[in-house]
C-alpha cells in the first residue's frame, strides 16, 4: 500500500496534468528567491559596510572589495539553504490543486474532495516550512558533528510529514477530528509513509518537489485506507 502510493505519486510528478502546478511552483519560487537575494544584499550593504568602515577607518579599498566577495559567498550559501523552505511555503499553497489532479485522474468515479479553507492551507504551508527548516538544521549538524545518528532526522521528519500530509488528504473528505482519528488508527502506516517522504526530502534538488510528492502520495494512501475501512463491515 505504502510503496504503491509512493511509486504512483513519483510517476505522476512530471506527468502533463501536474505540469501547470509544477511550473507555477517553480516560477513563484524563483521570483521569491530573487526578491530575497536583492533584499539580503541591500541589507548587508546597508548594515555591514558602514560598520566595517567605522571599525576600520583606514581600511584600504581592496579590503572592502574582499569583504564584498566574502559577503556574497555567505549570502549564496544562505540562499542555498533557503531554497527548500521557500519552495515548501509556495508549494503549500497549491496542495489542493495537486489533490484535485490526482483525484480527477486516478479516481474519476469517486466524489471529489473539498478544498481546504485558505487559512488551514496557509497553516499547513507554514508547518511544512518549519519542518523543512528543522530538517536543514539537523542535516547541517549531522555534517558538522560526527557520531550523531541520522536516524533522528528521519524519525522526526517522518512523523511530522506523515501526520500533516495524511491529515491534509483525509480532511478533503472528513472532518478534522475524524481525520485525526483515522490517522491515529493507522499510525504505523502513516509514519512509514512519512519516512518515505523524509527520504525524498533528504535528496538535494529532488527535495524541491517534496510538497507536491507528499500531497499526491497521501491522497493515494488515504484512498487505499478509506477502501479498507469500507470493506471492514463486510468482513465482520
ABEGO torsion letter per residue (X at the ends): XAAAAAAAAAAAAABAAAAAAAAAAAAAAAAAAAAAAAAAAAAAAAAAAAAAAAABAABBAAAAAAAAAAAAAAAAAAAAAAAAAAAAAAAAAAAAAAAAAAAAAABAABBBBBBBBAAAAAAAAAAAAAAAAAAAAAAAAAAABBGBBAAAAAAAAAAAAAAAAAAAAAAAABBAAAAAAAAAAAAAAAAAAAAAAAAAAABBGAAAAAAAAAAAAAAAAAAAAAAAAAAAAAAX
